[in-house]
Amino acid sequence: MLRMDHVHVIRHKVLVEGLSQREVSRQMGFSRNTVRKYVAESEPVYKGKTKRRSPVRERIQQRLEELLTEWSERTTKKQRVTGSRLHQQLVVEGYDVGASTVRALFREWRRQRKEVYVPLVHRSGDEAQVDFFEVTVEINGERYKRWMFLMRLMYSGRDFAWLYEHADQVSFLDGHVRAFAHLGGVPSRCIYDNLSPAVRRVLLPGRELTQRFKALVSHYLFEPCFTRVGTGHDKGGVESRGKGVRLQHLVPIPRGESLDEIATALVQSLERQARQRKDRDGRTVMERFAEEQEQLRGLPERPFEPRMAVPLGINSKALVVHQGATYSVPAHWKSLEVMAYVGPKDIRFICREEVAVRTRVGRHEKHIRYTDYLGELSRKPQAVRQVAPELLTELGEPFDELWSLLKDTHGGREAGRIFARVLGAVVEHGQQKVGDALRRSLTAGHQHLLELGAVTRESWPTEIEVPESLKQYIVESAHASDFDHLLEEVAP
């Protein structure tokens, strides 16, 4: 192949130095036809090779495409079609073809079907991408799989992330509320894959949204957009950023006493990076966000309530079941209807204007609070003995100290009976008052419950209301000593 410097030398020798084309051909070792061509043309001319017919390729091309179509439903990412397997099948079917030819045809077939990614333009305030990512955290020395909600503004690159125990709809909605409040505004569009908290059913080209997600969209007035089914790279910005957050901010595995503590530390780490990280123009993420924030839609007067309201029934054991998890409620709610307001971390039960809040647990798990059953336990001493460890964990001091003292001095059976009467006092007068009375008694070294009498007397009324017609009657009070003279009269 002739280089450009060769062309320059040929033209210079002939046109400037005046040498003949024959002489130049002899000196440089090129044919006279080549010398003649480049005297007339100033640049090398490359003519593509004329495509020759390939009867073997033409013969197997159609069959190869038929095999790929037939096998498309019988493969996975790990058990995929290869050029060697296609060659093997063609040989079995009687085709005389080499493996390299089959591989070349298969390579071209894949190249033609490979997707071309369009370089997108992200405009200020226009677009945010949202997704969930599985992460590992360490809470009080134990490792757990948890979920990270991530929203990324595509123009400025500012992120918001929060950690949740569940990747359910309530957490999904709560993540939006937190993200919009943190960013101080709402983008025009949010882009998602077809996740179940948002999409009830895919109806191409549209989507049927879930009721709660439609309420969120209506509250903040943004446009929900969705990727093509099975193509997560349509929102590649948040996909790649989710991996980056795990590697840059969650390694080593974060530790904390609670999930909220770890989530707060993650947000702070993202904010520090946003103030330091610069783009090609030398601007930080926060500088770009200052420009983008002006284009965000303002927040509504009140935030959206992400809790989901669910009417539930309470059984005769004062238990409520929601999504396979069992919760106890106050025993006097038994057999009633309750409205459950499900949040990402807890459930708020409301029944007849009373409220009980319980921490959410997973499917097939139970959250039983035995303080919900104090009234029943006060009448069932044997049940007190069976649930004493769990009940004392909830009651705390000084009830656990009293229980230990009763067991040591009276034995388990009698301790259950006495403690049941103490629980009756708690139901009537409240845990705080009874606890204070027990604390005074135990501090004084008393091994009896006389201090509880003071609690009872505090609740007696100082003045009793009587009907108007009886107010004219005066009832004098008396003492036992007033009757001592009667004993003297009958003395021998």
MOLINMO-V803678 format. One record per residue. PSI is psi in radians with two decimals (999 if undefined). OMEGA is omega as a letter, one per 40 degrees, with the letter a starting at -180 (NA if undefined). D_LAST is the distance of its C-alpha to the last C-alpha in Angstrom with 2 decimals. Layout:
# MOLINMO-V803678
psi & omega & d_last
PSI & OMEGA & D_LAST
PSI & OMEGA & D_LAST
This chain:
# MOLINMO-V803678
psi & omega & d_last
2.26 & a & 149.61
2.29 & i & 151.46
2.91 & a & 149.48
-0.60 & i & 149.90
-0.52 & i & 151.55
-0.73 & i & 154.18
-0.73 & a & 155.00
-0.75 & a & 155.43
-0.77 & i & 157.81
-0.86 & a & 159.91
-0.63 & i & 160.31
-0.77 & a & 161.09
-0.68 & a & 163.79
-0.85 & a & 165.52
-0.47 & a & 165.11
-0.87 & a & 165.17
-0.30 & i & 167.06
0.28 & i & 169.51
2.70 & i & 169.32
2.75 & i & 170.21
-0.58 & i & 167.60
-0.78 & a & 169.30
-0.75 & i & 169.00
-0.70 & i & 165.34
-0.71 & a & 164.63
-0.72 & a & 166.29
-0.73 & a & 164.51
-0.19 & i & 160.96
0.28 & i & 161.18
2.73 & i & 160.33
2.73 & i & 162.44
-0.51 & i & 164.90
-0.68 & i & 163.07
-0.77 & i & 159.89
-0.76 & a & 161.81
-0.72 & a & 163.46
-0.76 & a & 160.13
-0.17 & i & 158.42
-0.61 & a & 161.43
-0.45 & a & 160.94
2.40 & a & 157.08
-0.25 & a & 155.06
2.66 & i & 151.84
2.46 & i & 151.18
2.12 & a & 150.87
2.11 & i & 148.48
2.18 & i & 149.10
2.69 & i & 146.35
2.44 & i & 147.06
2.18 & a & 148.18
2.11 & i & 145.50
2.67 & i & 146.90
2.52 & i & 145.92
1.57 & a & 143.51
-0.64 & a & 143.86
-0.79 & i & 141.09
-0.78 & a & 138.56
-0.58 & a & 139.58
-0.64 & a & 139.21
-0.17 & a & 135.63
-0.87 & a & 134.36
-0.75 & a & 133.42
-0.64 & i & 131.83
-0.76 & i & 129.76
-0.62 & i & 128.35
-0.73 & i & 127.57
-0.74 & i & 125.62
-0.64 & i & 123.62
-0.77 & a & 122.74
-0.66 & a & 121.74
-0.08 & a & 119.56
-0.53 & a & 117.86
0.00 & a & 114.89
0.52 & a & 114.63
2.83 & i & 114.06
3.12 & i & 111.34
-0.57 & a & 111.52
-0.34 & i & 111.23
1.22 & a & 113.37
2.91 & i & 116.17
2.41 & i & 119.89
2.83 & i & 122.23
-0.65 & i & 126.02
-0.69 & i & 126.17
-0.66 & i & 124.24
-0.73 & i & 126.59
-0.71 & i & 129.62
-0.77 & a & 128.25
-0.73 & i & 127.80
-0.68 & i & 131.28
-0.71 & i & 132.88
-0.62 & a & 131.09
0.00 & i & 132.51
0.15 & i & 136.02
2.32 & i & 136.69
1.63 & a & 138.84
2.57 & i & 137.35
2.72 & a & 136.28
-0.66 & a & 132.70
-0.61 & i & 133.70
-0.75 & i & 135.18
-0.73 & i & 131.98
-0.68 & i & 129.84
-0.73 & i & 132.10
-0.71 & i & 131.85
-0.70 & i & 128.06
-0.75 & i & 127.82
-0.67 & i & 129.92
-0.76 & i & 127.86
-0.67 & i & 124.67
-0.75 & a & 126.33
-0.50 & a & 127.41
-0.01 & i & 123.88
2.38 & a & 122.14
2.46 & i & 120.33
2.15 & a & 121.75
2.19 & a & 119.10
2.22 & i & 119.95
2.05 & a & 119.31
2.78 & i & 116.82
2.14 & i & 116.42
2.13 & a & 112.88
2.68 & a & 112.69
2.22 & i & 110.26
0.08 & a & 107.06
-0.72 & a & 108.31
2.39 & i & 106.75
2.55 & i & 103.66
2.47 & a & 103.17
2.48 & i & 99.76
2.91 & i & 98.46
2.56 & i & 95.62
2.43 & i & 95.98
2.34 & i & 93.86
2.90 & i & 92.66
2.32 & i & 90.46
2.86 & i & 87.70
2.00 & a & 85.09
2.06 & a & 81.53
0.74 & i & 78.95
-0.07 & a & 81.16
2.40 & i & 81.84
2.43 & a & 85.19
2.61 & i & 85.40
2.17 & i & 88.20
-3.13 & a & 88.03
2.39 & i & 90.40
2.07 & i & 92.32
2.28 & a & 93.29
2.22 & i & 96.53
2.27 & a & 98.44
2.16 & i & 101.77
2.09 & a & 103.91
-0.42 & i & 107.42
-0.95 & a & 109.34
-0.43 & a & 107.40
0.22 & i & 105.81
2.42 & a & 102.33
2.70 & i & 99.55
2.31 & i & 95.90
2.56 & i & 93.78
2.63 & a & 90.12
2.45 & a & 88.25
2.69 & i & 86.25
-0.50 & a & 84.36
2.54 & i & 86.10
0.94 & a & 89.64
-3.07 & a & 88.45
-0.68 & a & 89.14
-0.77 & i & 86.18
-0.68 & i & 87.29
-0.80 & i & 90.88
-0.73 & i & 90.00
-0.63 & i & 87.69
-0.70 & i & 90.57
-0.78 & a & 92.83
-0.80 & i & 90.29
-0.73 & a & 89.82
-0.83 & a & 93.57
-0.68 & i & 94.64
-0.69 & a & 92.02
-0.71 & a & 93.16
-0.31 & i & 96.84
0.34 & i & 96.28
3.11 & a & 98.38
2.25 & i & 99.56
2.88 & a & 102.96
-0.65 & a & 105.16
2.58 & i & 104.93
2.33 & a & 102.67
2.32 & a & 104.20
2.82 & i & 102.26
-3.08 & a & 102.98
1.04 & a & 101.74
2.58 & a & 98.12
-0.55 & i & 95.56
-0.37 & a & 93.24
-0.65 & a & 96.20
2.09 & i & 98.45
-0.70 & a & 97.24
2.45 & i & 100.67
2.07 & i & 104.19
1.46 & a & 106.65
2.35 & e & 109.92
0.07 & a & 111.09
-2.97 & i & 107.73
2.51 & i & 104.03
1.98 & a & 101.07
2.70 & i & 98.33
2.71 & a & 94.60
-0.74 & a & 92.67
-0.64 & i & 90.68
-0.66 & i & 93.82
-0.65 & i & 95.62
-0.70 & i & 92.77
-0.80 & i & 93.19
-0.74 & a & 96.96
-0.59 & a & 96.51
-0.75 & a & 94.03
-0.14 & i & 96.27
0.88 & i & 99.62
2.86 & a & 101.46
2.10 & i & 103.85
2.27 & i & 102.69
2.59 & a & 105.59
2.57 & i & 105.58
2.92 & i & 107.74
2.62 & a & 109.74
2.22 & i & 107.80
0.24 & a & 107.76
1.40 & a & 109.48
-0.35 & a & 106.98
-0.09 & i & 109.85
-0.34 & i & 110.31
0.96 & a & 107.58
-0.38 & a & 108.69
-0.86 & a & 107.58
-0.51 & i & 103.84
-0.87 & a & 104.40
-0.59 & a & 106.08
-0.64 & i & 103.70
-0.73 & i & 100.67
-0.69 & i & 102.13
-0.70 & i & 102.90
-0.74 & i & 99.35
-0.72 & a & 97.97
-0.62 & a & 100.45
-0.50 & a & 100.35
-0.21 & a & 96.69
0.41 & i & 94.65
2.19 & e & 96.11
2.97 & a & 94.34
2.16 & a & 91.55
2.56 & i & 89.33
2.67 & i & 85.76
2.98 & i & 82.70
-0.30 & i & 79.00
2.84 & i & 79.71
-0.62 & i & 82.67
-0.64 & i & 82.66
-0.75 & i & 83.00
-0.69 & i & 86.07
-0.71 & i & 87.53
-0.73 & i & 87.20
-0.62 & i & 88.98
-0.77 & i & 91.74
-0.76 & i & 92.34
-0.68 & i & 92.59
-0.71 & i & 95.08
-0.67 & i & 97.22
-0.68 & i & 97.25
-0.75 & i & 98.43
-0.66 & a & 101.22
-0.52 & i & 102.22
-0.32 & a & 102.73
-0.57 & a & 104.87
2.28 & a & 106.82
2.63 & i & 110.31
-2.97 & a & 112.83
-0.43 & i & 116.62
0.04 & i & 117.06
0.17 & i & 114.64
2.45 & i & 111.90
2.90 & i & 108.27
-0.72 & a & 106.16
-0.55 & i & 104.20
-0.71 & i & 107.45
-0.62 & i & 108.62
-0.61 & i & 105.21
-0.62 & i & 105.46
-0.69 & a & 108.60
-0.57 & a & 107.06
-0.53 & i & 103.86
-0.40 & a & 105.90
-0.14 & a & 106.95
2.58 & i & 103.49
2.48 & a & 101.86
2.73 & i & 98.91
2.58 & i & 95.33
2.95 & a & 93.54
-0.62 & i & 90.79
2.57 & i & 88.04
2.79 & i & 88.25
2.48 & i & 88.27
1.86 & a & 84.94
-0.26 & a & 85.65
2.51 & i & 82.41
2.20 & a & 82.94
2.17 & a & 80.68
2.09 & i & 79.71
2.30 & a & 77.41
2.83 & i & 75.25
2.56 & i & 72.55
2.28 & a & 69.13
-3.09 & a & 68.01
-0.23 & i & 64.55
0.16 & a & 63.93
0.72 & i & 64.56
2.52 & i & 67.86
2.38 & i & 71.24
2.20 & i & 74.59
2.13 & i & 77.61
0.73 & i & 80.90
-0.09 & i & 79.30
2.53 & a & 76.52
2.34 & a & 72.82
2.51 & i & 70.37
2.63 & i & 66.67
2.92 & i & 65.42
2.38 & a & 61.92
-0.54 & a & 60.16
-0.03 & i & 59.49
-0.02 & a & 63.30
2.44 & i & 63.56
0.34 & i & 66.17
3.06 & i & 67.54
2.51 & a & 70.98
2.56 & i & 71.53
2.12 & a & 74.52
2.20 & i & 75.51
1.79 & a & 77.64
2.10 & i & 79.27
3.10 & a & 80.43
-0.47 & a & 82.29
-0.43 & a & 79.15
2.99 & i & 76.16
2.28 & i & 75.21
1.95 & i & 73.35
2.31 & i & 71.36
2.17 & i & 70.48
2.06 & i & 68.27
0.84 & i & 66.94
0.07 & i & 67.62
2.60 & a & 65.67
2.36 & i & 67.70
2.24 & a & 67.44
2.28 & a & 70.07
2.49 & i & 70.89
2.38 & a & 73.48
2.48 & i & 76.39
2.95 & a & 76.83
3.01 & i & 79.74
2.41 & a & 80.47
0.13 & i & 78.15
2.84 & a & 75.69
2.49 & i & 72.08
1.66 & a & 70.12
2.19 & i & 66.46
1.99 & a & 63.79
-0.22 & i & 60.36
-0.25 & i & 58.76
-0.31 & a & 60.17
0.43 & a & 57.65
-0.71 & i & 54.40
-0.74 & i & 52.79
-0.73 & a & 53.70
-0.52 & i & 52.74
-0.32 & i & 49.26
-0.01 & a & 48.73
1.44 & a & 50.65
-0.63 & i & 49.30
-0.60 & i & 51.93
-0.58 & i & 54.69
-0.77 & a & 53.32
-0.64 & a & 53.89
-0.56 & a & 57.43
0.22 & a & 58.59
-0.84 & a & 56.53
-0.79 & a & 59.60
-0.72 & a & 61.50
-0.74 & a & 58.51
-0.53 & i & 57.54
-0.64 & i & 61.18
-0.70 & a & 60.94
-0.67 & i & 57.51
-2.73 & a & 58.25
2.58 & e & 55.93
0.27 & a & 52.98
-0.66 & i & 52.42
-0.62 & i & 54.48
-0.72 & i & 52.51
-0.75 & a & 49.21
-0.78 & i & 50.64
-0.72 & i & 51.72
-0.74 & a & 48.29
-0.70 & i & 46.56
-0.69 & a & 49.00
-0.61 & a & 48.56
-0.49 & a & 44.75
-0.23 & a & 44.04
2.83 & a & 47.31
-0.70 & a & 49.72
-0.88 & a & 47.85
-0.57 & i & 44.56
-0.67 & i & 46.60
-0.71 & a & 48.38
-0.78 & a & 45.18
-0.77 & a & 43.79
-0.53 & i & 47.20
-0.68 & i & 47.53
-0.61 & i & 44.47
-0.73 & i & 46.15
-0.59 & i & 49.29
-0.68 & i & 47.32
-0.62 & i & 46.29
-0.73 & i & 49.98
-0.69 & a & 51.02
-0.67 & a & 48.55
-0.17 & i & 48.88
2.60 & a & 52.17
-0.64 & a & 53.28
-0.85 & a & 53.63
-0.78 & a & 50.07
-0.70 & i & 48.47
-0.73 & i & 50.89
-0.73 & a & 50.06
-0.74 & i & 46.29
-0.67 & a & 46.92
-0.71 & i & 49.25
-0.72 & a & 46.66
-0.77 & a & 44.06
-0.61 & i & 46.56
-0.62 & i & 47.91
-0.11 & i & 44.44
0.24 & i & 44.04
2.42 & i & 41.27
0.46 & i & 41.42
3.12 & a & 39.38
0.56 & a & 40.28
-0.48 & a & 37.76
-0.45 & i & 40.79
-0.42 & i & 41.72
-0.64 & i & 38.74
-0.66 & i & 40.46
-0.74 & a & 43.52
-0.74 & a & 41.67
-0.54 & i & 40.08
-0.47 & a & 43.55
-0.09 & i & 44.69
2.50 & i & 42.01
2.47 & i & 43.57
-0.36 & a & 42.73
2.32 & a & 43.37
2.28 & i & 43.16
2.37 & i & 45.79
2.76 & i & 44.70
2.71 & a & 46.93
-0.63 & a & 48.23
-0.29 & a & 46.58
-0.09 & a & 43.04
-0.36 & a & 43.57
-0.27 & i & 42.50
2.38 & i & 38.91
2.19 & i & 36.62
2.01 & a & 33.71
2.51 & i & 31.33
2.74 & a & 30.00
2.80 & i & 26.35
2.80 & a & 24.49
-0.55 & a & 21.28
-0.35 & i & 19.94
-0.31 & a & 20.35
0.22 & i & 17.32
-0.53 & a & 14.85
-0.47 & i & 13.62
-0.61 & i & 12.48
-0.60 & i & 10.08
-0.62 & a & 8.72
-0.55 & a & 8.48
0.04 & a & 6.39
2.48 & a & 3.89
999 & NA & 0.00
